[in-house]
């Protein structure tokens, strides 16, 4: 282990080369991924004919939480996102060290889980094109996907920005095709509200089914904050970061709602909830088997594009912590000629490769949320309030409207979703936090820092 100065010296500064188009594209491809194509039938099974409500709840949470990320990201545009926000909010020398360490600690587990979930979903849809005959074949596909991601990300950030836009075009093309198919071939209606209209909503919104469905839809919206992880590489971040966050959320919310509506008007939810390849089934019913194969190929494109953005953003988090001297110095190293944190990329990608061989997608999705909610989302929302009280709001490039209402709403909904993950996953999330606290105390004692000195 080394001190802060040694770690910082090992880290070359990142370059601000990403504009609004690239930032928004990377956010949106992070958000779409395999999530909506895998969770769409699951949500239908949980919510029945009112499945669109769960996607509206996910969008609403993304909007209010996006206000928190926008305010923090515009004020502190540095690599690492939540790592920097938590450290500044809770105090850089004391509790902020613990909170930011816990976030990085969780990232070493949950970031590879996110990569693994996308790779497993990729393998699931790949099975439509090439049916698997042995248990190890989908594992092989998911593992190869992760290795390909690492290879593509091993390059300069400006090259990644251009590649991200190209992948984004594929995302928009697939969604447009699917939505157009539903609009032109719908055979029955989809209910936006339950019988009884708005008066029947409160009970449904607080039901166990809604909680479980929201876990799936929220997972599909995650990624609107990816630009904050890349804060040190964004041009004009005070304006670009908030704009890219809200453009991403509104754009993806519209696409998700139209996609679900389109599928639901062609394939009844009673049938769709049992489909393992819902997009492939949808297109096959509309245009035949050959078109379904092309659609499946585009789903794989979208899944790969999302993982590309995910691994890119997460690789900057351990780097930022190590550059501060708050994590293993190895993570602070940047490539000597390409100027990106290559060690962090290789380690997170390697863990993602291992996890893709071990887990199933359903359990991975719930575990990801259960692990992240308390420290990252709830902790960050409370941290914003602490920052405002300590520093005021005069210096903020972006100020959320109706403060503190969005913070209160975000915290309440995140806690409800945490509860909805169930006892086993809640316990797993708390276990990761507890283990992180122990490691932090051992780390701090070795360095002679708070709470043992310094």
ChimeraX attribute file (.defattr): number of C-alpha atoms within 10 A of each C-alpha:
attribute: neighborCount
match mode: 1-to-1
recipient: residues
	/A:1	13
	/A:2	15
	/A:3	13
	/A:4	15
	/A:5	11
	/A:6	15
	/A:7	23
	/A:8	20
	/A:9	15
	/A:10	16
	/A:11	24
	/A:12	16
	/A:13	15
	/A:14	19
	/A:15	15
	/A:16	16
	/A:17	16
	/A:18	25
	/A:19	19
	/A:20	21
	/A:21	15
	/A:22	23
	/A:23	28
	/A:24	28
	/A:25	28
	/A:26	33
	/A:27	30
	/A:28	31
	/A:29	32
	/A:30	33
	/A:31	29
	/A:32	28
	/A:33	32
	/A:34	28
	/A:35	25
	/A:36	22
	/A:37	23
	/A:38	24
	/A:39	23
	/A:40	28
	/A:41	27
	/A:42	23
	/A:43	27
	/A:44	24
	/A:45	19
	/A:46	19
	/A:47	23
	/A:48	16
	/A:49	18
	/A:50	20
	/A:51	27
	/A:52	23
	/A:53	23
	/A:54	26
	/A:55	26
	/A:56	19
	/A:57	19
	/A:58	22
	/A:59	24
	/A:60	19
	/A:61	20
	/A:62	24
	/A:63	20
	/A:64	19
	/A:65	24
	/A:66	23
	/A:67	23
	/A:68	27
	/A:69	28
	/A:70	28
	/A:71	20
	/A:72	30
	/A:73	32
	/A:74	23
	/A:75	18
	/A:76	20
	/A:77	24
	/A:78	23
	/A:79	29
	/A:80	26
	/A:81	26
	/A:82	26
	/A:83	27
	/A:84	27
	/A:85	28
	/A:86	30
	/A:87	23
	/A:88	21
	/A:89	25
	/A:90	22
	/A:91	16
	/A:92	15
	/A:93	14
	/A:94	14
	/A:95	17
	/A:96	20
	/A:97	23
	/A:98	23
	/A:99	31
	/A:100	28
	/A:101	23
	/A:102	23
	/A:103	27
	/A:104	26
	/A:105	20
	/A:106	21
	/A:107	22
	/A:108	19
	/A:109	17
	/A:110	25
	/A:111	23
	/A:112	26
	/A:113	25
	/A:114	26
	/A:115	28
	/A:116	31
	/A:117	28
	/A:118	31
	/A:119	31
	/A:120	31
	/A:121	26
	/A:122	27
	/A:123	25
	/A:124	23
	/A:125	25
	/A:126	21
	/A:127	18
	/A:128	17
	/A:129	14
	/A:130	9
	/A:131	12
	/A:132	14
	/A:133	9
	/A:134	8
	/A:135	8
	/A:136	10
	/A:137	14
	/A:138	24
	/A:139	21
	/A:140	14
	/A:141	19
	/A:142	27
	/A:143	22
	/A:144	15
	/A:145	23
	/A:146	27
	/A:147	15
	/A:148	13
	/A:149	20
	/A:150	21
	/A:151	11
	/A:152	12
	/A:153	20
	/A:154	17
	/A:155	16
	/A:156	15
	/A:157	20
	/A:158	16
	/A:159	12
	/A:160	20
	/A:161	19
	/A:162	15
	/A:163	18
	/A:164	25
	/A:165	19
	/A:166	14
	/A:167	21
	/A:168	24
	/A:169	13
	/A:170	17
	/A:171	24
	/A:172	17
	/A:173	12
	/A:174	19
	/A:175	21
	/A:176	14
	/A:177	14
	/A:178	21
	/A:179	19
	/A:180	14
	/A:181	19
	/A:182	23
	/A:183	17
	/A:184	11
	/A:185	14
	/A:186	17
	/A:187	12
	/A:188	10
	/A:189	12
	/A:190	19
	/A:191	14
	/A:192	14
	/A:193	16
	/A:194	14
	/A:195	11
	/A:196	8
	/A:197	9
	/A:198	9
	/A:199	10
	/A:200	12
	/A:201	14
	/A:202	9
	/A:203	10
	/A:204	15
	/A:205	15
	/A:206	11
	/A:207	13
	/A:208	15
	/A:209	17
	/A:210	23
	/A:211	23
	/A:212	22
	/A:213	27
	/A:214	29
	/A:215	25
	/A:216	27
	/A:217	23
	/A:218	24
	/A:219	20
	/A:220	26
	/A:221	25
	/A:222	20
	/A:223	26
	/A:224	29
	/A:225	30
	/A:226	28
	/A:227	34
	/A:228	33
	/A:229	26
	/A:230	27
	/A:231	28
	/A:232	23
	/A:233	23
	/A:234	26
	/A:235	18
	/A:236	16
	/A:237	28
	/A:238	21
	/A:239	16
	/A:240	22
	/A:241	31
	/A:242	27
	/A:243	16
	/A:244	27
	/A:245	29
	/A:246	19
	/A:247	17
	/A:248	25
	/A:249	25
	/A:250	16
	/A:251	13
	/A:252	23
	/A:253	20
	/A:254	13
	/A:255	18
	/A:256	25
	/A:257	18
	/A:258	20
	/A:259	24
	/A:260	23
	/A:261	21
	/A:262	23
	/A:263	27
	/A:264	28
	/A:265	18
	/A:266	23
	/A:267	19
	/A:268	17
	/A:269	24
	/A:270	14
	/A:271	13
	/A:272	22
	/A:273	19
	/A:274	13
	/A:275	17
	/A:276	18
	/A:277	18
	/A:278	22
	/A:279	24
	/A:280	24
	/A:281	21
	/A:282	23
	/A:283	24
	/A:284	17
	/A:285	15
	/A:286	17
	/A:287	11
	/A:288	13
	/A:289	14
	/A:290	11
	/A:291	15
	/A:292	21
	/A:293	18
	/A:294	16
	/A:295	22
	/A:296	25
	/A:297	19
	/A:298	17
	/A:299	25
	/A:300	23
	/A:301	19
	/A:302	28
	/A:303	29
	/A:304	26
	/A:305	29
	/A:306	29
	/A:307	27
	/A:308	26
	/A:309	27
	/A:310	25
	/A:311	25
	/A:312	27
	/A:313	26
	/A:314	28
	/A:315	28
	/A:316	27
	/A:317	29
	/A:318	32
	/A:319	30
	/A:320	27
	/A:321	27
	/A:322	24
	/A:323	27
	/A:324	21
	/A:325	20
	/A:326	23
	/A:327	24
	/A:328	17
	/A:329	24
	/A:330	19
	/A:331	26
	/A:332	29
	/A:333	22
	/A:334	20
	/A:335	15
	/A:336	11
	/A:337	8
	/A:338	12
	/A:339	17
	/A:340	27
	/A:341	26
	/A:342	22
	/A:343	18
	/A:344	26
	/A:345	24
	/A:346	19
	/A:347	17
	/A:348	23
	/A:349	26
	/A:350	17
	/A:351	19
	/A:352	29
	/A:353	24
	/A:354	17
	/A:355	23
	/A:356	32
	/A:357	18
	/A:358	11
	/A:359	15
	/A:360	14
	/A:361	21
	/A:362	15
	/A:363	11
	/A:364	20
	/A:365	22
	/A:366	20
	/A:367	20
	/A:368	22
	/A:369	25
	/A:370	28
	/A:371	25
	/A:372	21
	/A:373	19
	/A:374	19
	/A:375	20
	/A:376	22
	/A:377	20
	/A:378	20
	/A:379	21
	/A:380	28
	/A:381	25
	/A:382	18
	/A:383	24
	/A:384	22
	/A:385	16
	/A:386	16
	/A:387	18
	/A:388	13
	/A:389	10
	/A:390	10
	/A:391	11
	/A:392	11
	/A:393	13
	/A:394	8
	/A:395	9
	/A:396	16
	/A:397	17
	/A:398	19
	/A:399	18
	/A:400	17
	/A:401	10
	/A:402	8
	/A:403	12
	/A:404	12
	/A:405	11
	/A:406	20
	/A:407	21
	/A:408	14
	/A:409	14
	/A:410	23
	/A:411	22
	/A:412	13
	/A:413	19
	/A:414	21
	/A:415	15
	/A:416	15
	/A:417	22
	/A:418	24
	/A:419	16
	/A:420	22
	/A:421	21
	/A:422	13
	/A:423	12
	/A:424	10
	/A:425	20
	/A:426	19
	/A:427	14
	/A:428	14
	/A:429	22
	/A:430	15
	/A:431	13
	/A:432	17
	/A:433	21
	/A:434	13
	/A:435	13
	/A:436	20
	/A:437	17
	/A:438	11
	/A:439	15
	/A:440	20
	/A:441	16
	/A:442	13
	/A:443	16
	/A:444	19
	/A:445	14
	/A:446	11
	/A:447	15
	/A:448	12
	/A:449	15
	/A:450	15
	/A:451	13
	/A:452	12
	/A:453	9
	/A:454	10
